[in-house]
Amino acid sequence: MRFNSPAWKAGLREGDVIVSIEGKAVGIRETVPEILLTYEPGQSIKIMYERDKQVLETTLTLSELK
């Protein structure tokens, strides 16, 4: 994970497991990249993730792909 990425700035770290994006469950049918493609750069989205058996929440502001 890049140290200047939107995920890093939002507090996500290697090993975290994203469980939902804006209330939409991440799983077999829809993956993180598929869900993220439905949003535009600059939008802020709520991410629920699991770390050390705790479910946490953060807000991530999307940027353009480089």
Residue frames as a rotation matrix with the C-alpha (Angstrom) as fourth column:
MET 1
0.585 0.811 0.000 0.00
0.811 -0.585 0.000 0.00
0.000 0.000 -1.000 0.00
ARG 2
-0.215 -0.667 0.713 1.39
0.612 -0.661 -0.434 3.39
0.761 0.343 0.551 -0.95
PHE 3
-0.504 -0.093 -0.858 1.91
0.840 -0.281 -0.463 5.84
-0.198 -0.955 0.220 1.88
ASN 4
-0.870 0.197 -0.453 0.29
-0.208 -0.978 -0.024 8.72
-0.447 0.073 0.891 -0.02
SER 5
-0.792 0.611 -0.013 -2.71
0.292 0.398 0.870 6.75
0.536 0.685 -0.493 -1.33
PRO 6
-0.188 0.820 0.540 -6.31
-0.660 -0.513 0.549 7.64
0.728 -0.253 0.638 -0.40
ALA 7
0.585 0.397 -0.707 -6.59
0.152 0.802 0.577 4.33
0.796 -0.445 0.409 1.48
TRP 8
-0.274 -0.780 -0.563 -3.49
0.815 0.122 -0.567 5.08
0.511 -0.614 0.602 3.57
LYS 9
-0.827 -0.020 0.561 -4.69
-0.133 -0.964 -0.230 8.63
0.546 -0.265 0.795 4.28
ALA 10
0.158 0.973 0.166 -8.04
-0.608 -0.037 0.793 7.20
0.778 -0.226 0.586 5.45
GLY 11
0.015 -0.244 0.970 -6.25
-0.983 0.175 0.060 4.93
-0.184 -0.954 -0.237 7.94
LEU 12
0.953 0.299 -0.036 -6.44
-0.299 0.926 -0.229 1.62
-0.035 0.229 0.973 6.09
ARG 13
0.011 -0.985 0.173 -3.40
-0.924 0.056 0.377 -0.61
-0.381 -0.164 -0.910 6.53
GLU 14
-0.369 -0.243 -0.897 -2.05
-0.663 0.745 0.071 -3.80
0.651 0.621 -0.436 5.02
GLY 15
-0.946 0.054 -0.320 -4.04
0.212 0.849 -0.484 -6.75
0.246 -0.526 -0.814 6.36
ASP 16
-0.571 0.815 -0.096 -7.28
-0.442 -0.404 -0.801 -4.80
-0.692 -0.415 0.591 6.83
VAL 17
-0.797 0.417 0.437 -10.29
0.598 0.649 0.470 -6.49
-0.088 0.636 -0.767 5.25
ILE 18
-0.815 0.565 -0.129 -12.88
-0.578 -0.809 0.105 -4.19
-0.045 0.160 0.986 3.67
VAL 19
-0.771 0.585 0.253 -16.34
0.451 0.782 -0.430 -5.54
-0.450 -0.217 -0.866 4.47
SER 20
0.303 0.888 0.346 -18.55
0.911 -0.162 -0.380 -2.81
-0.281 0.430 -0.858 2.98
ILE 21
-0.892 -0.448 0.058 -18.45
0.437 -0.824 0.360 0.38
-0.113 0.347 0.931 0.95
GLU 22
-0.763 0.643 0.066 -21.30
-0.625 -0.760 0.178 2.86
0.165 0.095 0.982 1.45
GLY 23
-0.100 0.753 0.650 -23.32
-0.792 0.335 -0.510 0.04
-0.602 -0.566 0.563 2.99
LYS 24
0.690 0.275 -0.669 -22.77
-0.675 0.578 -0.458 -2.32
0.261 0.768 0.585 0.05
ALA 25
0.651 -0.412 0.637 -21.27
-0.252 0.675 0.694 -5.63
-0.716 -0.612 0.335 1.19
VAL 26
0.035 -0.742 -0.670 -17.99
-0.995 0.037 -0.094 -6.66
0.095 0.670 -0.737 -0.38
GLY 27
0.200 0.053 0.978 -17.85
-0.414 0.910 0.036 -10.33
-0.888 -0.412 0.204 -1.27
ILE 28
-0.430 -0.357 0.829 -17.84
0.438 0.720 0.538 -12.86
-0.789 0.594 -0.154 -4.05
ARG 29
0.366 0.683 0.632 -20.44
0.889 -0.057 -0.454 -11.12
-0.274 0.728 -0.628 -6.22
GLU 30
0.843 -0.105 0.528 -18.97
0.139 -0.905 -0.403 -7.64
0.520 0.413 -0.748 -5.98
THR 31
0.156 -0.893 -0.421 -15.34
0.976 0.206 -0.075 -6.89
0.154 -0.400 0.904 -5.27
VAL 32
0.125 -0.192 -0.973 -13.76
0.524 -0.820 0.229 -3.70
-0.843 -0.538 -0.002 -3.96
PRO 33
-0.854 -0.490 -0.175 -12.56
0.135 -0.533 0.835 -2.55
-0.502 0.690 0.521 -7.43
GLU 34
-0.584 0.704 0.405 -15.98
0.687 0.163 0.708 -3.22
0.432 0.691 -0.579 -8.98
ILE 35
0.387 0.741 -0.548 -17.76
0.916 -0.377 0.137 -1.20
-0.105 -0.555 -0.825 -6.30
LEU 36
-0.127 -0.517 -0.847 -15.23
0.415 -0.803 0.428 1.64
-0.901 -0.297 0.316 -6.43
LEU 37
-0.887 -0.230 0.401 -15.72
0.447 -0.209 0.870 2.00
-0.117 0.950 0.288 -10.19
THR 38
0.011 0.968 0.251 -19.30
0.925 -0.105 0.365 3.14
0.380 0.228 -0.896 -9.54
TYR 39
0.652 0.130 -0.747 -18.01
0.538 -0.774 0.335 6.31
-0.534 -0.620 -0.575 -7.83
GLU 40
0.753 -0.338 0.565 -16.22
0.328 -0.552 -0.767 9.38
0.571 0.762 -0.305 -9.20
PRO 41
-0.331 -0.913 -0.239 -12.84
0.820 -0.152 -0.552 10.83
0.468 -0.378 0.799 -8.21
GLY 42
-0.743 -0.008 0.670 -13.30
-0.212 -0.946 -0.246 13.41
0.636 -0.324 0.701 -5.47
GLN 43
0.378 0.926 0.011 -16.24
-0.382 0.145 0.913 11.61
0.844 -0.349 0.408 -3.86
SER 44
-0.638 -0.465 0.613 -15.98
-0.749 0.193 -0.633 10.69
0.176 -0.864 -0.472 -0.19
ILE 45
0.225 0.682 -0.696 -17.23
-0.401 0.716 0.572 7.22
0.888 0.150 0.434 0.70
LYS 46
0.283 -0.059 0.957 -17.69
-0.946 0.150 0.288 5.34
-0.161 -0.987 -0.013 3.98
ILE 47
-0.059 -0.422 -0.905 -15.64
-0.432 0.828 -0.358 2.17
0.900 0.369 -0.231 4.32
MET 48
0.692 0.183 0.699 -16.27
-0.705 0.382 0.598 -0.50
-0.158 -0.906 0.393 6.95
TYR 49
0.181 -0.717 -0.673 -13.27
-0.469 0.539 -0.700 -2.75
0.865 0.442 -0.239 7.52
GLU 50
0.990 0.108 -0.095 -12.03
0.015 0.578 0.816 -5.40
0.143 -0.809 0.570 9.89
ARG 51
0.039 -0.995 0.090 -8.74
-0.398 -0.098 -0.912 -5.17
0.917 -0.001 -0.400 11.76
ASP 52
-0.877 -0.480 0.030 -7.72
-0.239 0.383 -0.892 -7.45
0.417 -0.790 -0.450 14.61
LYS 53
-0.615 0.707 -0.349 -11.26
0.731 0.677 0.082 -8.87
0.294 -0.204 -0.934 14.90
GLN 54
-0.305 0.537 -0.787 -12.76
0.387 -0.685 -0.617 -5.37
-0.870 -0.493 0.001 15.28
VAL 55
0.058 0.384 0.922 -14.99
0.985 -0.172 0.010 -3.71
0.162 0.907 -0.388 12.70
LEU 56
-0.381 -0.313 -0.870 -13.98
0.462 -0.880 0.114 -0.09
-0.801 -0.358 0.480 12.14
GLU 57
0.605 0.605 0.518 -15.25
0.775 -0.298 -0.558 2.71
-0.183 0.739 -0.649 9.92
THR 58
-0.426 -0.703 -0.569 -13.45
0.408 -0.711 0.573 5.40
-0.807 0.012 0.590 7.97
THR 59
0.797 0.577 -0.178 -14.17
0.120 -0.440 -0.890 7.90
-0.591 0.688 -0.420 5.20
LEU 60
-0.280 -0.870 0.407 -12.05
0.608 0.167 0.776 7.75
-0.742 0.465 0.482 2.07
THR 61
0.480 0.350 -0.804 -11.87
-0.378 -0.745 -0.550 10.43
-0.791 0.569 -0.225 -0.62
LEU 62
0.549 -0.206 0.810 -11.33
0.643 0.723 -0.252 8.87
-0.534 0.659 0.529 -4.04
SER 63
-0.001 -0.585 -0.811 -8.64
-0.450 -0.724 0.523 10.13
-0.893 0.366 -0.263 -6.39
GLU 64
0.705 0.202 -0.679 -8.02
-0.708 0.164 -0.687 9.54
-0.027 0.966 0.259 -10.06
LEU 65
0.795 -0.450 0.406 -6.18
0.386 0.892 0.234 6.41
-0.468 -0.029 0.883 -11.13
LYS 66
0.480 -0.722 -0.497 -2.56
-0.769 -0.620 0.157 7.04
-0.422 0.307 -0.853 -12.05
